[in-house]
């Protein structure tokens, strides 16, 4: 799947238009990413893969299970897009 398709399927429910329906100060806007120390590709990958706070992880090997999505996990190649 393309990055846009993956975002629409897995992320847009909480992050529509780059926002955050659960935590207003944790949007995908650069200012918030910087403030929350996740403004690098590596940091974003870690959050998406393993989850953080209210956001579940989507990585295939995400653990522990309670921090990870109950939905289908994303293969590494989709996460890297």
N, C-alpha and C positions, 0 to 999 in steps of 0.2 A: 504494500500500500504506500501511497505517497505520504509525505509528511503532513500535507493538508488534510488528507483523508483520515490519517491516524488521529490528528488533533480533533477533527470533527467527531470521530467515533468515541474517543477515549477521554478527551480533555474539555471540550467545549461545554459540557454539562455544568461544570463548575467554573470554567475559565472563558466564558463567552466574551468576545471582544477584548480579551486580555485581562479581564477583571478576575474577581474571586468571590463567589457567592457565599463562602463560609468565613472568610477572613479579609476584610476590606483592605488592610495594610499589606497584604501579601499577593498583590496582583502580578501580572507578567510584564508590567511596565518597567523600563530600565531603572528608574529611580527606586522602586520597591525592591527589585532584584538586587540592586547594589546595597540598599539599606539592610537587606536580609542575608547578605553574604552568599548569594547564589547567582551572581552576574557572569559567571564563567560557564563555558560549555561543560567542563568537568563537574562543577557544582550542580548544575541543572540535571545532568545525567544521574548523579547520585540520588538526588531528590526523586526524580522520576522512577528510577530503578528500585530504590529501597523505601521510599515514602518518608514523610516527615510531618510530625504533628497530626493534623486531621487528614492530610493527603495520604492515601494508600500508595504503596509501591506497585509498579507494574512490571518489574523485571521478572524474567523466567525463574531465576533463582532467588527471588526476594524472600527474606526470612527476618524475623519469625513470622509465621503465618498471620498473626493478628495485625501486623503492620502492612499487610499486602492486600491487594484487591481480591475480591472473591470472583470477579469476572475473569475472562480469558486474559492471560498475561501477554505482554508484547515481546516478540523475538528481538534479540540484540540488534539485528540489522534495522528494525523499525525504530528502536530507541536512538540509534546513532544518526538517523535522518533528522 
